């Protein structure tokens, strides 16, 4: 369940498998991926590359998280199979290389290993 205050959140499923490993990280409203939703809340969408979409990437957020008032915990997938086309922003090549535990699949199910 996403960590948001009294709101319903619809999310696109970007998992390609039920098996994945995630760890809790904290995010705040200074993250570059923060958007303001239609309710005026500052959120980091599910499927965001954490902490940034570059060589520092550790994983992908599993849920949308509301960071309007303060930092909030969010699960970050560090191992598993994901559908790259369903993420809100495509991962940069440097981010894909940095996230060694993430395996990328396309919509048809063909395997796509991270680029070297």
Sine and cosine of phi, psi and omega as CSV:
sin_phi,cos_phi,sin_psi,cos_psi,sin_omega,cos_omega
0.00,0.00,0.77,-0.64,0.02,-1.00
-0.88,0.47,0.51,-0.86,0.03,-1.00
-1.00,-0.03,1.00,0.00,0.06,-1.00
-0.70,-0.71,0.37,-0.93,-0.05,-1.00
-1.00,-0.05,0.94,-0.34,0.12,-0.99
0.78,0.62,0.65,0.76,-0.01,-1.00
-0.72,-0.69,0.50,-0.87,0.11,-0.99
-1.00,-0.06,0.69,-0.72,-0.03,-1.00
-0.83,-0.56,0.79,-0.61,0.13,-0.99
-0.99,-0.16,0.73,-0.68,-0.03,-1.00
-0.77,-0.64,0.55,-0.84,0.10,-1.00
-1.00,0.10,0.70,-0.71,0.01,-1.00
-0.97,0.22,0.89,-0.46,0.03,-1.00
-0.93,-0.36,0.13,0.99,0.06,-1.00
-0.99,0.16,0.71,-0.70,0.04,-1.00
-0.99,-0.16,-0.07,1.00,-0.01,-1.00
-0.44,-0.90,0.45,-0.89,0.04,-1.00
-0.98,0.22,-0.24,0.97,-0.03,-1.00
-0.99,-0.16,0.85,-0.53,0.05,-1.00
-0.40,-0.92,0.28,-0.96,0.05,-1.00
-0.87,-0.50,0.77,-0.64,0.05,-1.00
-0.72,-0.70,0.42,-0.91,0.06,-1.00
-0.77,-0.63,0.47,-0.88,0.00,-1.00
-0.99,0.16,0.74,-0.67,0.10,-1.00
-0.78,-0.63,0.27,-0.96,0.07,-1.00
-0.93,-0.36,0.70,-0.72,0.04,-1.00
-0.83,-0.56,0.43,-0.90,0.05,-1.00
-0.71,-0.70,-0.06,-1.00,-0.10,-1.00
-0.99,0.17,0.15,0.99,0.11,-0.99
-1.00,-0.05,-0.10,1.00,0.02,-1.00
-0.91,0.42,0.65,-0.76,-0.05,-1.00
-0.89,0.45,-0.38,0.93,-0.05,-1.00
-1.00,0.09,-0.02,1.00,-0.04,-1.00
-0.90,0.44,0.74,-0.67,0.12,-0.99
-0.83,-0.56,0.35,-0.94,0.11,-0.99
-0.98,-0.20,0.88,-0.48,-0.06,-1.00
-0.98,0.18,-0.03,-1.00,-0.05,-1.00
-0.93,0.36,-0.16,0.99,0.07,-1.00
-0.99,-0.17,0.11,0.99,0.03,-1.00
0.99,0.17,0.18,0.98,0.00,-1.00
-1.00,-0.06,0.57,-0.82,0.07,-1.00
-1.00,0.02,0.87,-0.50,-0.06,-1.00
-0.73,-0.68,0.41,-0.91,0.18,-0.98
-0.94,-0.33,0.88,-0.47,-0.09,-1.00
-0.92,0.39,0.45,-0.89,0.16,-0.99
-0.88,0.48,0.61,-0.79,-0.01,-1.00
1.00,0.02,0.17,0.98,0.02,-1.00
-0.99,0.15,0.68,-0.73,0.06,-1.00
-0.95,0.32,0.79,-0.62,-0.07,-1.00
-0.92,-0.40,0.66,-0.75,-0.10,0.99
-0.99,0.13,-0.27,0.96,0.03,-1.00
-0.44,-0.90,0.37,-0.93,-0.03,-1.00
-1.00,0.08,0.90,0.44,-0.01,-1.00
-0.44,-0.90,-0.32,-0.95,-0.06,-1.00
-0.92,0.40,-0.19,0.98,0.03,-1.00
-1.00,0.05,-0.03,1.00,-0.08,-1.00
-0.84,0.54,0.70,-0.71,0.05,-1.00
-0.94,-0.34,-0.51,0.86,-0.06,-1.00
0.01,-1.00,-0.29,-0.96,-0.08,-1.00
-0.80,-0.60,0.75,-0.66,0.00,-1.00
-0.92,0.40,0.66,-0.75,-0.06,-1.00
-1.00,0.01,-0.43,0.90,-0.02,-1.00
-0.74,-0.67,0.35,-0.94,0.18,-0.98
-0.96,0.29,0.60,-0.80,0.00,-1.00
-0.72,-0.69,0.71,-0.71,0.00,-1.00
-1.00,0.04,0.88,-0.48,-0.02,-1.00
-0.88,-0.47,0.41,0.91,-0.04,-1.00
-0.86,0.51,-0.74,0.67,-0.12,-0.99
-1.00,-0.08,-0.47,0.88,-0.04,-1.00
-0.14,-0.99,0.01,-1.00,0.06,-1.00
-0.90,0.43,0.49,-0.87,-0.03,-1.00
-0.62,-0.79,0.48,-0.88,0.04,-1.00
-0.98,0.22,0.54,-0.84,0.08,-1.00
-0.51,-0.86,0.62,-0.79,0.08,-1.00
-0.96,0.27,0.70,-0.71,0.03,-1.00
-0.87,-0.49,0.89,-0.46,0.01,-1.00
-0.96,0.29,0.84,-0.55,0.01,-1.00
-0.92,-0.38,-0.22,0.98,0.01,-1.00
-0.55,-0.84,0.72,-0.69,0.06,-1.00
0.50,-0.86,-0.05,-1.00,0.02,-1.00
-0.95,-0.30,0.80,-0.60,-0.03,-1.00
-0.80,-0.60,0.43,-0.90,0.07,-1.00
-0.99,-0.11,0.97,-0.24,-0.09,-1.00
-0.85,0.52,-0.61,0.80,-0.07,-1.00
-0.91,0.41,-0.33,0.94,-0.05,-1.00
-1.00,-0.09,-0.06,1.00,0.05,-1.00
-0.95,0.30,0.48,-0.88,-0.02,-1.00
-0.90,0.44,-0.52,0.85,0.06,-1.00
-0.69,-0.72,0.74,-0.67,-0.01,-1.00
-0.89,0.46,0.66,-0.75,0.02,-1.00
-0.94,0.34,0.66,-0.75,0.07,-1.00
-0.93,0.36,0.41,-0.91,0.01,-1.00
-0.84,0.55,-0.65,0.76,0.00,-1.00
-0.90,0.44,-0.61,0.79,0.03,-1.00
-0.93,0.38,-0.67,0.74,0.02,-1.00
-0.89,0.46,-0.63,0.78,0.03,-1.00
-0.92,0.39,-0.64,0.77,-0.03,-1.00
-0.94,0.35,-0.53,0.85,-0.04,-1.00
-1.00,0.01,0.97,0.24,-0.11,-0.99
-0.92,0.39,-0.39,0.92,-0.01,-1.00
-1.00,0.08,-0.18,0.98,-0.01,-1.00
-1.00,-0.03,0.77,-0.64,0.10,-1.00
-0.94,-0.35,0.71,-0.71,-0.09,-1.00
-0.98,-0.19,0.70,-0.72,0.06,-1.00
-0.84,-0.55,0.49,-0.87,0.07,-1.00
-1.00,-0.06,0.10,-0.99,-0.07,-1.00
-0.86,0.51,-0.51,0.86,-0.02,-1.00
-0.98,0.18,-0.22,0.98,0.04,-1.00
0.98,-0.18,-0.03,1.00,0.03,-1.00
-0.95,0.31,0.62,-0.78,-0.05,-1.00
-0.95,0.32,0.61,-0.79,0.07,-1.00
-0.68,-0.74,0.99,-0.17,-0.01,-1.00
-0.95,0.30,0.44,-0.90,0.05,-1.00
-0.85,0.53,0.58,-0.81,0.04,-1.00
-0.96,0.29,0.58,-0.81,0.01,-1.00
-1.00,0.07,0.00,0.00,0.00,0.00
